Amino acid sequence: MVWDAYTKPELLDQWWAPKPMTSRTKAMDFEVGGRKFYAMVSPEGDERWAVQKYTSITPKSNFKFFNAFADKDENLQLPGSDWDLNFSDQDGKTKVSISIYNESLERLERMIEFGFREGTEMHLQNLEDLLGKLTQG
């Protein structure tokens, strides 16, 4: 279920954005060489677009992607960052370890400016809530 929550757009859009924002996937091809093009949308309708380009996928255990902010026409705002997500079983629970490499301090500062840490904590709570619903339903 955790792997699916990270790799299926209909599930991702239910938890990826920190509240009160929502996530809206415009396109997603989860395969090596594929991409996800999505927006974080504020309650006022403001959109922050991003692109994830998948560079490596090992089903149920790991995937990697290059992530960059973009405009609504999918023009990348470089530099971006490289993400590495590892999924493992620990005592019957799925552990997800995420490593993010930023090429530049400017990119890291921009992520911090957008509230990356706080947003990540919120969207992981959204994921936990979604998984709770899925296991009960």
Secondary structure in CASP SS format (residue, H / E / C, confidence):
PFRMAT SS
TARGET T0000
AUTHOR 0000-0000-0000
METHOD secondary structure of the structure
MODEL  1
M C 1.00
V H 1.00
W H 1.00
D H 1.00
A H 1.00
Y H 1.00
T H 1.00
K C 1.00
P H 1.00
E H 1.00
L H 1.00
L H 1.00
D H 1.00
Q H 1.00
W H 1.00
W C 1.00
A C 1.00
P C 1.00
K C 1.00
P C 1.00
M C 1.00
T E 1.00
S E 1.00
R E 1.00
T E 1.00
K E 1.00
A E 1.00
M E 1.00
D C 1.00
F C 1.00
E C 1.00
V C 1.00
G C 1.00
G C 1.00
R E 1.00
K E 1.00
F E 1.00
Y E 1.00
A E 1.00
M E 1.00
V E 1.00
S C 1.00
P C 1.00
E C 1.00
G C 1.00
D C 1.00
E E 1.00
R E 1.00
W E 1.00
A E 1.00
V E 1.00
Q E 1.00
K E 1.00
Y E 1.00
T E 1.00
S E 1.00
I E 1.00
T E 1.00
P C 1.00
K C 1.00
S C 1.00
N E 1.00
F E 1.00
K E 1.00
F E 1.00
F E 1.00
N E 1.00
A E 1.00
F E 1.00
A E 1.00
D C 1.00
K C 1.00
D C 1.00
E C 1.00
N C 1.00
L E 1.00
Q E 1.00
L E 1.00
P E 1.00
G E 1.00
S E 1.00
D E 1.00
W E 1.00
D E 1.00
L E 1.00
N E 1.00
F E 1.00
S E 1.00
D E 1.00
Q E 1.00
D C 1.00
G C 1.00
K E 1.00
T E 1.00
K E 1.00
V E 1.00
S E 1.00
I E 1.00
S E 1.00
I E 1.00
Y E 1.00
N E 1.00
E C 1.00
S C 1.00
L H 1.00
E H 1.00
R H 1.00
L H 1.00
E H 1.00
R H 1.00
M H 1.00
I H 1.00
E H 1.00
F C 1.00
G C 1.00
F H 1.00
R H 1.00
E H 1.00
G H 1.00
T H 1.00
E H 1.00
M H 1.00
H H 1.00
L H 1.00
Q H 1.00
N H 1.00
L H 1.00
E H 1.00
D H 1.00
L H 1.00
L H 1.00
G H 1.00
K H 1.00
L H 1.00
T H 1.00
Q H 1.00
G C 1.00
END
